[in-house]
Amino acid sequence: MTQDCSYNELYPLQVLDDSMTPEFPEKCIIVIEPAEVCATGAYVIASVNGERWFRQFVRASDGSEKLVAINDSYPEIPLNDGEYRIEGVIVQRNVSRDIRHYKPYMPNNGVELQ
């Protein structure tokens, strides 16, 4: 019996707005590793009440969680248990062949891996 393992393969998406600039400019390509967990500070694709978002996941010291855009023009998205799901963690971005890698489950504060 052969099992399909495509559910955990990396996949690319194109950024369609400026909500994550300057780190992820509009039209750049991001590479996502499917995952349901992440550390605070990780860049993620998350589903909230059926809508998908590309944001930074933040867990406060009081345990509350939210999705935050890098661009201050966009509001924070509060996360409530049972109303959201982490779909994947951004592990790479490509801006005109300038490639930056991110640790998949750890906050990196924009630091490139060596």
C-alpha positions in Angstrom: 0.0 0.0 0.0 1.4 3.4 -1.0 0.7 6.4 1.1 0.6 9.9 -0.3 3.1 12.1 1.6 2.4 15.3 -0.4 0.7 16.8 2.6 4.1 17.6 4.2 5.9 18.8 1.1 7.1 22.4 0.8 5.0 24.6 -1.4 5.4 28.2 -2.8 2.9 31.1 -2.7 3.2 34.6 -4.1 2.6 37.6 -1.7 -0.3 39.7 -3.1 -0.3 42.7 -0.8 2.0 45.0 1.2 0.9 43.8 4.6 4.2 42.1 5.4 6.6 44.7 3.9 9.4 45.4 4.1 10.5 41.8 4.9 8.1 40.2 2.4 7.4 42.7 -0.4 4.4 42.4 -2.7 5.0 39.8 -5.5 7.8 38.0 -3.7 7.6 34.3 -3.4 7.4 32.6 0.0 8.0 28.9 0.6 5.8 27.2 3.2 6.5 24.1 5.2 3.2 22.5 6.2 2.9 22.5 10.0 0.3 22.9 12.7 2.6 24.3 15.4 5.0 27.2 15.5 6.9 29.4 18.0 6.1 32.9 18.7 7.6 35.2 16.1 7.3 32.7 13.3 5.9 33.8 9.9 2.9 31.6 9.2 0.0 30.9 6.9 -3.0 30.5 9.2 -6.7 29.9 8.7 -8.9 32.1 10.9 -12.7 31.4 10.7 -12.2 30.0 7.2 -10.0 32.9 5.8 -6.3 32.4 5.1 -3.7 34.9 6.4 0.0 35.4 6.0 1.2 37.0 9.2 3.6 36.8 12.1 2.4 34.6 14.9 2.7 36.2 18.4 2.0 34.6 21.8 2.0 37.1 24.6 3.3 36.3 28.2 -0.4 36.1 29.3 -1.0 33.2 26.8 -3.1 35.3 24.4 -2.2 34.7 20.7 -2.6 36.9 17.6 -1.5 37.4 14.0 0.5 40.6 13.3 1.3 42.3 10.0 4.7 43.9 9.7 3.1 46.9 8.0 1.4 48.9 10.8 -1.4 49.9 8.4 -3.0 46.5 8.9 -4.8 45.5 12.1 -3.8 42.6 14.4 -5.9 39.5 14.3 -6.7 38.1 17.7 -6.7 34.3 17.9 -9.2 32.3 19.9 -9.0 28.6 20.6 -10.9 26.5 18.1 -11.2 29.4 15.7 -7.9 29.2 13.9 -5.4 26.7 12.5 -1.7 27.1 11.6 -1.4 25.7 8.1 2.3 26.2 7.6 5.5 28.1 8.5 7.4 30.2 6.1 10.9 28.8 5.6 12.1 30.9 2.6 11.4 34.0 0.6 12.6 35.0 -2.8 12.8 38.6 -4.0 14.2 38.9 -7.5 16.5 35.9 -6.8 17.6 37.3 -3.4 16.8 34.3 -1.3 16.5 34.4 2.5 15.9 31.3 4.7 14.0 31.2 8.0 14.2 28.6 10.7 10.8 26.9 10.4 9.6 26.9 14.1 11.8 29.4 15.8 11.5 33.2 15.7 14.4 34.6 13.7 13.9 38.4 13.9 14.9 38.6 10.2 18.2 36.9 10.7 19.4 34.9 7.7 20.5 31.3 8.4 24.2 30.6 7.5 
